[in-house]
Structures are given as C-alpha cells and as structure tokens.
C-alpha cells in the first residue's frame, strides 16, 4: 500500500486488506500505547520498570534483560523501536497493563478506536501466534498515526543507533534509511511465517509518503520494492494538498483519548466477583499485615520512649522548661511520622468492601499487578460503618496520583487520600 500521509489518501494498493502475520510491525502499536500512557500520566519515561521472567525469556531479537532488573521505560522504548527487541516490548506491555495478556486487550481496544478493523493482537512483540494478524492498510494507518499523534517521539525511528540502557543498539532499518533520500522510519518486521515486512515513511519538500510491504523474500528485495512504492507515491501525490490530521481515537466508552488529570473518582461498591486466592497466599497476606502492625507498634513505642525519656545532658547546657502538654504533642507528632518519613503522608483508596478478608484480597491482587508504583506502600484495611476501606499508605503525593491514574487506566476506581 502507498499513502499520502498528509491527507490519508491511498495512492496505490494491492491485497491491502489481506490478513497476514505482521511480525515486529506489531511493536508500532506497543509503542503507540506507550506514548499514549506517558501522555495520560499513567507512566513516565523515567519510570524504572521491573523486568519479569517472562519478558527476560522472550526469544531474539532481544537486548538481554534479566529477571528482577529495573530499567527506565525510555530505554525499553528505544530498544523496541530501534533494535526490535522482543524482551523490551513485553516489558513495556507488562509495565503499562500488568500482564502481556491485559496489554494485548488494550492493543485491540486501541486498534478498534483507530479504525484498524482487520487487526487482532495476541502479544506485544509480534512473534507468530495463532490469530495474531493484521493488514497492509491497517499498518499503514498506524504508521500515519504515530507520525501525527505523537510527533515528539517520531524521531526515534530515524536513529541509526541509540543507547538502550544496558548497551548500544543499531537500527534494523539502517539500509533503507541510508539508501533512500528522505526516509525517516518507521518499522521492520520478520518471522519465518511473515516473511520480510516493512512500513516506511519518507519526506521530500512538503510531501510525505508512507509505503507498506508484507511478505518480502529478503531484506534487499523488500527494500527495493518499498523504494519503488515510495517513488510511485511521490510521483502521484500532488505538490500541494491540505493536511488532514487524523482525529483523536474514540474508545468504546465514547470518550476521546486525551491527556487529562484525574479530578474525581467515585468509591466503588463491593465486588462480589473478586477471584479467590489459595490459603497460602491468604496466610502470607495476614502474616504480612500482622508483621507490619507489630513493627509499627514497636517503632511507635521506641519513638515515644526516646521522646519522653531523653538521655541526661551536661549540666552547663541551659534547658528550657517543657510543659507536659508540649511533650505529648511532640510524642504524637513523632509517632505519626514513623511510617511516613519525608513527604510520604499520602495514600490511595481502592474501594470499600463487605469484609476485611475481601479488602485484604483486593489489596494483595492490586499490589501484585501494580508493583511499579505500589512497591513499598503499606497495605491497610480500615473498618468503617458501612464496610472496610482498602488503602495503600506511606506514599508521596506524586506517586499516589500516578498510581491512581495507572489503576484507572485498568478500570479500577481509585481515590487519592491526603494527610490527616
């Protein structure tokens, strides 16, 4: 397929709607959602992503991530875009949605919102999987979306090499970038089932053309065909044409995807369909809460003792008289800050539930799903008249706000809880 990127007009197509294996062209959607998540405040490019065993175990192409390693999202984005690293793509999906399966569901929702009607994603990287299919038309439109929806990141695709955090990586599309004047992206893809795929974009003067090829026999023959298609596009495209940028995607709830700050979040009702955990996990949860309580009691007792009974001081030091009520105030202040040092006086509420047991299960499930922002937060269940509140405490205001945005992106209601 050949498209005039300025207007979206199709200049040439052949078998453009045939569903085929997209291979690593898939990563264009992975990156599109990563840019979207950053824009919405769900995650930042500086967020250190925890690498899972699944991500680290993905087959090549990869950059060699290790389980338990933490690496900034920006390096994963570079590795996925430039090196086409499968481990980086999976890590991006898990960081944004909690699991690759959940991320694939978001990919499909996004594809539908973008009008990619004949595309189905099963994973974040594009390795061959039953039902993981797309078309030249859908991928061409996705390439156009990357250029217009997130122009601030588009330059990544033209880099010949880049720092991916743990090592420097080279662009898989270097041959075309070097050989074709004006070429500046976008993405290559290869698997045995797919053949050699490429979505390429080039600019000459005020004209921009996108060309897509599926199923090439080799890198050289694919690049040659893409160059011919780009030439065809520049020959057929009018010199002057009104630029018609794509409209923002509309998701299934009818809302447009824009960057917004959370202003209000209603507290959810009890969830009767929360999945049950086995006894071992429940016992571990209870033990963890009990241990946290015991540690807090010990720390509070120590803080109070140290405040009320200071060590004797040299007699030459002049001491002001301390009123008992002042001592109590100081003691209360110190005890309050034992578990919330610095500015970690904030937290989040993720609902009110019918029993303590249910609230604890939801806290555990959420903590396991959202380790990037909830790591180190204290899980706490607070009994109220109408149920049990599930809270994460001991967070900074920024971390609490970011955690809520990420949870709401997964359709989990969340409310930031301030000090006091």
C-alpha positions, 0 to 999 in steps of 0.5 A, a space after each residue: 500500500 502507498 499513502 499520502 500521509 498528509 491527507 490519508 489518501 491511498 495512492 496505490 494498493 494491492 491485497 491491502 486488506 489481506 490478513 497476514 502475520 505482521 511480525 515486529 510491525 506489531 511493536 508500532 502499536 506497543 509503542 503507540 500505547 506507550 506514548 499514549 500512557 506517558 501522555 495520560 500520566 499513567 507512566 513516565 519515561 523515567 519510570 524504572 520498570 521491573 523486568 519479569 521472567 517472562 519478558 527476560 525469556 522472550 526469544 531474539 531479537 532481544 537486548 538481554 534483560 534479566 529477571 528482577 532488573 529495573 530499567 527506565 521505560 525510555 530505554 525499553 522504548 528505544 530498544 523496541 523501536 530501534 533494535 526490535 527487541 522482543 524482551 523490551 516490548 513485553 516489558 513495556 506491555 507488562 509495565 503499562 497493563 500488568 500482564 502481556 495478556 491485559 496489554 494485548 486487550 488494550 492493543 485491540 481496544 486501541 486498534 478498534 478506536 483507530 479504525 484498524 478493523 482487520 487487526 487482532 493482537 495476541 502479544 506485544 512483540 509480534 512473534 507468530 501466534 495463532 490469530 495474531 494478524 493484521 493488514 497492509 492498510 491497517 499498518 499503514 494507518 498506524 504508521 500515519 498515526 504515530 507520525 501525527 499523534 505523537 510527533 515528539 517521539 517520531 524521531 526515534 525511528 530515524 536513529 541509526 543507533 541509540 543507547 538502550 540502557 544496558 548497551 548500544 543498539 543499531 537500527 534494523 532499518 539502517 539500509 533503507 534509511 541510508 539508501 533512500 533520500 528522505 526516509 525517516 522510519 518507521 518499522 521492520 518486521 520478520 518471522 519465518 511465517 511473515 516473511 520480510 515486512 516493512 512500513 516506511 515513511 519518507 519526506 521530500 519538500 512538503 510531501 510525505 509518503 508512507 509505503 507498506 510491504 508484507 511478505 518480502 523474500 529478503 531484506 534487499 528485495 523488500 527494500 527495493 520494492 518499498 523504494 519503488 512504492 515510495 517513488 510511485 507515491 511521490 510521483 502521484 501525490 500532488 505538490 500541494 494538498 491540505 493536511 488532514 490530521 487524523 482525529 483523536 481515537 474514540 474508545 468504546 466508552 465514547 470518550 476521546 483519548 486525551 491527556 487529562 488529570 484525574 479530578 474525581 473518582 467515585 468509591 466503588 461498591 463491593 465486588 462480589 466477583 473478586 477471584 479467590 486466592 489459595 490459603 497460602 497466599 491468604 496466610 502470607 497476606 495476614 502474616 504480612 499485615 500482622 508483621 507490619 502492625 507489630 513493627 509499627 507498634 514497636 517503632 511507635 513505642 521506641 519513638 515515644 520512649 526516646 521522646 519522653 525519656 531523653 538521655 541526661 545532658 551536661 549540666 552547663 547546657 541551659 534547658 528550657 522548661 517543657 510543659 507536659 502538654 508540649 511533650 505529648 504533642 511532640 510524642 504524637 507528632 513523632 509517632 505519626 511520622 514513623 511510617 511516613 518519613 519525608 513527604 510520604 503522608 499520602 495514600 490511595 483508596 481502592 474501594 470499600 468492601 463487605 469484609 476485611 478478608 475481601 479488602 485484604 484480597 483486593 489489596 494483595 491482587 492490586 499490589 501484585 499487578 501494580 508493583 511499579 508504583 505500589 512497591 513499598 506502600 503499606 497495605 491497610 484495611 480500615 473498618 468503617 460503618 458501612 464496610 472496610 476501606 482498602 488503602 495503600 499508605 506511606 506514599 508521596 503525593 506524586 506517586 499516589 496520583 500516578 498510581 491512581 491514574 495507572 489503576 484507572 487506566 485498568 478500570 479500577 476506581 481509585 481515590 487519592 487520600 491526603 494527610 490527616 
